[in-house]
Amino acid sequence: MTIGGDIPTAATPTGPAADDDRPLAGIRVLAIEQYGAGPFASLYLSDMGAEVIKIEPTPSGTQKGGDSARQSGPHFLGENDSQFFQTFNLGKRSIALDLKSPAGRAVFEKLVGTADAVMNNLRGDQPDKLGITHQALKAVKPSIVCAHLSGYGRSGPRAAWPAYDYLMQAEAGFIALTGDPDGGGTRMGLSVVDYLTGLTTAFALTSALFGAMRTGRGRDVDVTLYDVAVHQLTYPAIWYLNEGTTTERRPRGGHPAVVPCEQFPVADGAIYVMCMLPKFWHALCEITGLPDLAADPRFADVPSRFRNRDALAAILDPVFATRTMADWVAAFAGRLPAAPVLSLAQALDNPFLAERGGIQKVDHPAKPGMRVLSNPIRLDGAVMKAKPGPGLGADTDALLGELGYDPAAIAALRAEGAVA
């Protein structure tokens, strides 16, 4: 196995036969969203073929307007755009609209009449204030689905609280579960709660759309960062709730119950090995040249190996140290679950990622050939072709024209600050 090196041309085909062949083609979603979790949710909807229209704030005073992610550095793409913004907004459209002005509200309600869903990731107290709930919009369109992604929900004492991923990792126990047992807990290196909540919201919205298509009635669906974070505690939560068992951090990022299932140091870094089944334990003994380990009573079964983890590591460590990551992955390939522990750069330069079509190029006006990550879902075996995210208000005029506004009316809306 090669770690790093040049990325070859992707062998995986890119793009279905036509954009309108995607599963959500013909679905229109209005997204009142910003930064990470909400845009990540609607990114999946867009990739699946939905027309996602970002409704972004108009500039006001010292505020530049738009999704705050447009101003997130360090890598900018001209005015009101950044690589951070592009990460979460590929393939969407944008209208700059003041939802709080009467004229802007009128435009919004006309858009709702053409849409299937309205989603947002605002603070929990905002949807009611802005009138973007099903109760507020059902007179415009009874079948409209309204999805709300918030920190702590739309009711209760925390409805107005701002919320961020790292706070959820702290309160839901993620930080306590992550890191070396001899040190303090640490947050995960990525905003995993944001992304899990985004995926949950995309699923909830799509499910509600199916219901609306069946019954003709829309509804509100609510997903919170906090609820999703706690739900991800899964089996350690069940163990605690039923047995009082508290799962602790394990050495080398090890599994809470299975050994060996952890990192091992090798000649040029580390490799993660997972002997989750008896056959994998026997394969490890054979491939490492230690067949007698399988018969050693200290390591006869999972509980024994767990109790004698330090003794087992002392035997395996010198053997693993004799070869490289690539050597061990090649030796284990297909017989024992194992993976090299790669840096971010090594992970993205991995030839296997290119073989999977995991990276592609989009022609952004400020950065032609900008490289982006492909959606992990394959449609009929093909990677979906990505498109650049929109400029702020790039589709304002076109969308207003679709709604019946003529150039003079659009100019009047712009002059009063209802659109930009």
C-alpha positions as CSV (number, residue, x, y, z in Angstrom):
1,M,0.0,0.0,0.0
2,T,1.2,3.5,-0.8
3,I,0.7,6.2,1.7
4,G,0.7,9.7,0.1
5,G,2.0,10.5,-3.3
6,D,0.2,12.0,-6.4
7,I,-3.5,11.5,-6.7
8,P,-4.3,9.4,-9.9
9,T,-7.3,10.0,-12.1
10,A,-10.4,8.7,-10.3
11,A,-11.5,5.4,-11.7
12,T,-15.1,5.8,-10.3
13,P,-17.5,7.4,-12.8
14,T,-18.7,10.9,-12.0
15,G,-22.3,12.1,-12.3
16,P,-25.6,10.4,-13.2
17,A,-26.8,10.6,-16.8
18,A,-28.6,13.8,-16.0
19,D,-29.2,16.0,-13.0
20,D,-32.9,15.5,-13.1
21,D,-32.3,11.7,-12.7
22,R,-31.4,12.2,-9.0
23,P,-34.0,11.0,-6.4
24,L,-35.0,14.5,-5.1
25,A,-35.2,16.2,-8.5
26,G,-38.3,18.5,-8.6
27,I,-38.2,19.2,-4.8
28,R,-37.7,22.8,-3.8
29,V,-36.3,23.6,-0.3
30,L,-36.0,27.1,1.1
31,A,-33.1,27.1,3.5
32,I,-32.7,29.9,6.1
33,E,-29.4,28.7,7.3
34,Q,-25.9,29.6,8.3
35,Y,-22.5,28.3,9.1
36,G,-22.3,24.5,9.5
37,A,-25.1,22.2,10.7
38,G,-28.0,23.6,8.6
39,P,-26.0,24.0,5.4
40,F,-24.6,20.5,5.9
41,A,-28.2,19.2,6.0
42,S,-29.3,21.0,2.9
43,L,-26.0,20.1,1.1
44,Y,-27.2,16.5,1.2
45,L,-30.6,17.5,-0.1
46,S,-29.0,19.4,-2.9
47,D,-26.7,16.5,-3.8
48,M,-29.7,14.2,-4.0
49,G,-31.3,16.6,-6.6
50,A,-33.4,19.0,-4.6
51,E,-33.3,22.7,-5.6
52,V,-32.0,24.3,-2.4
53,I,-32.5,28.1,-2.3
54,K,-30.5,29.8,0.5
55,I,-32.5,32.8,1.9
56,E,-29.7,35.0,3.1
57,P,-29.9,38.3,5.1
58,T,-29.5,41.5,3.1
59,P,-26.5,43.8,4.0
60,S,-27.4,46.2,6.8
61,G,-25.2,48.9,8.3
62,T,-21.9,47.3,9.1
63,Q,-23.2,43.8,8.4
64,K,-22.2,42.5,5.0
65,G,-25.2,40.2,4.8
66,G,-25.4,36.6,3.8
67,D,-24.5,33.4,5.6
68,S,-21.8,34.1,8.2
69,A,-19.8,31.3,6.7
70,R,-19.0,33.6,3.8
71,Q,-16.8,35.6,6.1
72,S,-15.1,32.5,7.6
73,G,-11.3,32.4,6.9
74,P,-8.6,31.8,6.5
75,H,-9.1,31.1,2.7
76,F,-11.3,33.6,1.0
77,L,-12.6,33.6,-2.6
78,G,-13.1,37.3,-3.2
79,E,-16.0,39.3,-1.7
80,N,-18.5,37.4,0.4
81,D,-17.1,34.0,-0.3
82,S,-14.7,31.5,1.2
83,Q,-13.6,27.9,0.9
84,F,-15.3,27.3,4.2
85,F,-18.6,28.5,2.7
86,Q,-18.1,26.5,-0.4
87,T,-17.6,23.3,1.7
88,F,-21.2,23.4,2.8
89,N,-23.0,25.1,0.0
90,L,-22.1,23.4,-3.3
91,G,-24.8,23.4,-5.9
92,K,-27.3,25.7,-4.1
93,R,-29.0,28.9,-5.2
94,S,-29.0,32.2,-3.2
95,I,-31.5,35.0,-2.8
96,A,-30.7,38.0,-0.4
97,L,-34.0,38.7,1.3
98,D,-35.0,40.8,4.3
99,L,-37.6,38.5,6.0
100,K,-38.5,41.2,8.5
101,S,-39.7,43.8,6.0
102,P,-43.3,43.6,4.7
103,A,-42.1,43.5,1.1
104,G,-39.5,40.8,1.9
105,R,-42.1,38.8,3.7
106,A,-44.4,39.0,0.7
107,V,-41.6,37.7,-1.5
108,F,-40.9,34.9,1.0
109,E,-44.6,33.8,1.0
110,K,-44.6,33.7,-2.7
111,L,-41.5,31.5,-2.6
112,V,-43.2,29.2,0.0
113,G,-46.0,28.7,-2.5
114,T,-43.6,27.2,-4.9
115,A,-41.6,25.2,-2.4
116,D,-42.0,21.8,-0.7
117,A,-40.1,22.5,2.5
118,V,-38.6,25.3,4.6
119,M,-35.7,24.5,6.8
120,N,-33.7,26.6,9.2
121,N,-30.9,26.3,11.8
122,L,-31.7,29.3,13.8
123,R,-31.9,29.7,17.6
124,G,-35.0,27.8,18.9
125,D,-36.9,31.0,19.7
126,Q,-36.5,32.5,16.2
127,P,-38.8,30.3,13.9
128,D,-42.0,31.5,15.7
129,K,-40.8,35.1,15.7
130,L,-40.0,35.0,12.0
131,G,-43.2,33.1,11.1
132,I,-41.4,30.1,9.5
133,T,-43.3,27.3,11.2
134,H,-46.0,25.2,9.7
135,Q,-48.6,26.9,11.7
136,A,-47.5,30.3,10.3
137,L,-47.2,29.0,6.7
138,K,-50.0,26.4,6.2
139,A,-52.4,29.1,5.0
140,V,-49.9,29.7,2.2
141,K,-49.4,26.0,1.4
142,P,-50.9,23.3,3.6
143,S,-48.4,20.7,2.5
144,I,-45.3,22.7,3.4
145,V,-42.8,20.9,5.6
146,C,-41.0,23.0,8.1
147,A,-37.7,21.6,9.5
148,H,-36.1,23.3,12.5
149,L,-32.5,22.5,13.5
150,S,-31.6,24.2,16.7
151,G,-29.4,23.9,19.7
152,Y,-31.9,22.9,22.4
153,G,-35.4,23.0,20.8
154,R,-38.1,25.6,20.2
155,S,-39.5,25.4,23.7
156,G,-38.2,25.2,27.3
157,P,-35.7,27.3,29.2
158,R,-32.9,27.0,26.6
159,A,-34.9,27.9,23.5
160,A,-33.1,31.2,23.2
161,W,-29.6,29.9,24.0
162,P,-27.0,30.1,21.2
163,A,-25.4,26.7,20.7
164,Y,-22.3,25.2,19.1
165,D,-20.9,21.7,18.4
166,Y,-18.1,21.9,21.0
167,L,-20.6,22.7,23.7
168,M,-22.6,19.6,22.9
169,Q,-19.4,17.4,22.9
170,A,-18.8,18.8,26.4
171,E,-22.3,18.3,27.9
172,A,-23.2,15.0,26.2
173,G,-20.0,13.3,27.5
174,F,-18.1,13.1,24.2
175,I,-15.1,15.0,25.7
176,A,-15.0,12.7,28.7
177,L,-15.0,9.6,26.4
178,T,-12.3,10.9,24.1
179,G,-8.5,11.0,24.6
180,D,-5.9,9.1,26.6
181,P,-6.9,7.8,30.0
182,D,-3.8,9.3,31.6
183,G,-4.7,12.8,30.4
184,G,-7.7,15.0,30.3
185,G,-10.6,14.4,27.9
186,T,-10.5,16.2,24.6
187,R,-13.0,17.1,21.9
188,M,-13.1,15.3,18.6
189,G,-11.1,17.0,15.9
190,L,-14.1,17.7,13.7
191,S,-17.5,19.2,14.4
192,V,-19.2,15.7,14.4
193,V,-22.3,16.8,16.3
194,D,-23.0,19.5,13.7
195,Y,-22.7,17.0,10.9
196,L,-24.7,14.2,12.6
197,T,-27.4,16.7,13.3
198,G,-27.4,17.9,9.7
199,L,-27.7,14.3,8.5
200,T,-30.5,13.7,11.0
201,T,-32.3,16.8,9.8
202,A,-32.0,15.8,6.1
203,F,-33.5,12.5,6.9
204,A,-36.3,14.0,9.0
205,L,-37.2,16.5,6.3
206,T,-37.2,13.9,3.6
207,S,-39.3,11.6,5.7
208,A,-41.8,14.4,6.3
209,L,-41.9,15.2,2.6
210,F,-43.0,11.6,1.9
211,G,-45.8,12.0,4.5
212,A,-46.9,15.3,3.0
213,M,-47.0,13.7,-0.5
214,R,-49.2,10.9,0.9
215,T,-51.6,13.1,3.0
216,G,-51.4,16.6,1.5
217,R,-50.5,17.9,5.0
218,G,-47.2,19.3,6.0
219,R,-45.8,19.5,9.5
220,D,-43.0,20.8,11.7
221,V,-40.0,18.5,12.3
222,D,-37.5,19.4,15.0
223,V,-34.0,18.2,15.5
224,T,-31.6,19.6,18.1
225,L,-27.8,19.4,18.5
226,Y,-28.3,18.4,22.1
227,D,-30.7,15.5,21.4
228,V,-28.6,14.1,18.6
229,A,-25.4,14.3,20.7
230,V,-27.0,12.4,23.6
231,H,-28.5,9.9,21.2
232,Q,-25.1,9.1,19.8
233,L,-24.0,7.8,23.2
234,T,-25.8,4.5,22.1
235,Y,-24.6,1.4,23.9
236,P,-22.5,3.1,26.6
237,A,-25.7,5.0,27.5
238,I,-27.7,1.7,27.7
239,W,-25.0,0.1,29.8
240,Y,-25.1,3.0,32.2
241,L,-28.9,3.3,32.3
242,N,-29.4,-0.4,33.0
243,E,-26.3,-1.6,34.8
244,G,-24.7,1.6,36.2
245,T,-21.6,0.9,34.1
246,T,-19.5,4.0,33.3
247,T,-17.5,3.6,30.1
248,E,-14.0,5.1,30.5
249,R,-11.3,6.1,28.0
250,R,-9.0,3.3,27.0
251,P,-5.3,3.3,26.2
252,R,-4.5,4.0,22.6
253,G,-8.1,4.8,21.8
254,G,-9.0,1.2,22.5
255,H,-12.5,-0.4,22.4
256,P,-14.3,-0.4,25.7
257,A,-14.7,-4.2,25.8
258,V,-12.6,-5.9,23.1
259,V,-8.8,-6.5,23.0
260,P,-6.9,-6.2,20.8
261,C,-8.8,-3.4,19.3
262,E,-6.5,-0.3,19.4
263,Q,-3.5,1.5,17.9
264,F,-0.1,-0.2,17.7
265,P,3.1,1.7,17.0
266,V,4.8,0.6,13.8
267,A,8.1,1.6,12.1
268,D,6.7,4.8,10.6
269,G,3.7,5.7,12.7
270,A,0.8,3.6,13.9
271,I,-1.8,1.1,12.7
272,Y,-5.3,0.4,14.1
273,V,-6.2,-3.2,14.5
274,M,-9.6,-4.6,15.3
275,C,-9.9,-8.2,16.4
276,M,-13.7,-8.0,16.9
277,L,-14.3,-11.7,16.1
278,P,-12.4,-14.9,17.1
279,K,-11.3,-15.5,13.5
280,F,-9.6,-12.1,13.4
281,W,-7.7,-12.9,16.7
282,H,-6.4,-16.1,15.2
283,A,-5.4,-14.3,12.0
284,L,-3.5,-11.8,14.0
285,C,-1.5,-14.5,15.8
286,E,-0.7,-16.2,12.5
287,I,0.2,-13.1,10.5
288,T,2.4,-11.7,13.2
289,G,4.3,-15.0,13.5
290,L,3.0,-15.6,17.0
291,P,0.8,-18.7,16.7
292,D,1.4,-19.8,20.3
293,L,-0.5,-16.7,21.5
294,A,-3.8,-18.3,20.4
295,A,-3.2,-21.1,22.9
296,D,-2.0,-18.9,25.8
297,P,-4.6,-19.1,28.5
298,R,-4.1,-15.4,29.3
299,F,-5.5,-14.6,25.9
300,A,-7.9,-17.5,25.3
301,D,-11.0,-15.4,25.0
302,V,-12.2,-11.7,24.9
303,P,-12.6,-11.3,28.7
304,S,-9.1,-12.9,29.3
305,R,-7.5,-10.6,26.7
306,F,-9.3,-7.6,28.2
307,R,-7.9,-8.4,31.7
308,N,-4.4,-9.0,30.3
309,R,-4.3,-6.2,27.8
310,D,-1.0,-4.7,29.0
311,A,0.8,-8.1,28.8
312,L,-0.6,-8.7,25.3
313,A,0.5,-5.2,24.2
314,A,4.0,-5.9,25.6
315,I,4.3,-9.0,23.3
316,L,2.8,-7.4,20.2
317,D,4.4,-4.0,20.3
318,P,8.0,-5.1,19.4
319,V,6.6,-7.2,16.5
320,F,4.5,-4.3,15.1
321,A,7.5,-2.0,15.4
322,T,9.5,-4.0,12.9
323,R,7.4,-3.1,9.8
324,T,5.7,0.0,8.3
325,M,2.1,0.9,8.0
326,A,2.0,-0.1,4.4
327,D,3.7,-3.4,5.1
328,W,1.2,-4.3,7.8
329,V,-1.9,-3.2,5.8
330,A,-0.7,-5.4,2.9
331,A,-0.1,-8.3,5.2
332,F,-3.5,-8.0,6.8
333,A,-5.5,-7.1,3.7
334,G,-8.8,-8.9,3.5
335,R,-8.0,-11.2,6.5
336,L,-7.9,-8.8,9.5
337,P,-9.6,-5.4,9.9
338,A,-6.8,-2.9,10.1
339,A,-6.1,0.7,8.9
340,P,-3.1,3.0,8.9
341,V,-3.3,5.9,11.3
342,L,-2.9,8.8,8.9
343,S,-2.5,12.5,9.2
344,L,-5.0,14.8,7.5
345,A,-2.6,15.3,4.6
346,Q,-1.9,11.6,4.2
347,A,-5.7,10.8,4.4
348,L,-6.4,13.2,1.5
349,D,-3.4,12.1,-0.6
350,N,-4.3,8.5,-0.2
351,P,-4.6,6.9,-3.7
352,F,-7.5,4.8,-2.5
353,L,-9.5,8.0,-2.0
354,A,-8.8,9.0,-5.5
355,E,-9.8,5.5,-6.8
356,R,-13.1,5.9,-5.0
357,G,-13.7,9.3,-6.7
358,G,-13.6,11.0,-3.3
359,I,-12.2,14.3,-4.7
360,Q,-13.3,16.2,-7.7
361,K,-12.9,19.7,-9.2
362,V,-15.4,22.5,-9.6
363,D,-14.9,25.7,-11.6
364,H,-15.3,28.4,-9.1
365,P,-15.0,31.9,-10.7
366,A,-12.3,32.9,-8.2
367,K,-10.6,29.5,-8.1
368,P,-10.9,27.5,-11.3
369,G,-10.3,23.8,-10.7
370,M,-11.0,24.1,-6.9
371,R,-10.9,20.7,-5.4
372,V,-13.8,19.5,-3.2
373,L,-14.9,16.3,-1.5
374,S,-17.5,14.2,-3.3
375,N,-20.7,13.2,-1.6
376,P,-20.2,9.7,-0.2
377,I,-23.5,8.5,-1.7
378,R,-23.2,6.8,-5.1
379,L,-26.2,6.8,-7.5
380,D,-26.2,3.7,-9.7
381,G,-22.5,3.4,-8.9
382,A,-21.7,6.9,-10.0
383,V,-20.3,9.8,-8.0
384,M,-22.5,12.9,-8.2
385,K,-20.9,15.8,-10.0
386,A,-20.4,18.9,-7.7
387,K,-21.1,22.5,-8.7
388,P,-19.8,25.6,-7.0
389,G,-21.9,27.3,-4.3
390,P,-23.6,30.6,-5.1
391,G,-22.5,34.1,-4.8
392,L,-24.6,36.2,-2.3
393,G,-27.9,36.9,-3.9
394,A,-26.7,35.4,-7.2
395,D,-30.2,34.2,-8.0
396,T,-32.2,37.0,-6.6
397,D,-33.3,38.5,-9.9
398,A,-33.9,35.1,-11.6
399,L,-36.1,33.9,-8.7
400,L,-38.1,37.1,-8.5
401,G,-38.6,36.9,-12.2
402,E,-40.0,33.3,-11.8
403,L,-42.4,34.7,-9.2
404,G,-43.7,37.3,-11.6
405,Y,-41.8,40.4,-10.6
406,D,-40.9,42.6,-13.6
407,P,-37.6,44.5,-13.7
408,A,-39.2,47.7,-12.3
409,A,-40.7,45.8,-9.4
410,I,-37.4,44.1,-8.7
411,A,-35.6,47.5,-8.8
412,A,-38.2,48.9,-6.3
413,L,-37.6,46.0,-3.9
414,R,-33.9,46.5,-4.1
415,A,-34.2,50.3,-3.6
416,E,-36.1,49.7,-0.3
417,G,-33.7,47.1,0.9
418,A,-36.1,44.2,0.8
419,V,-33.8,42.2,-1.5
420,A,-30.1,42.5,-2.6
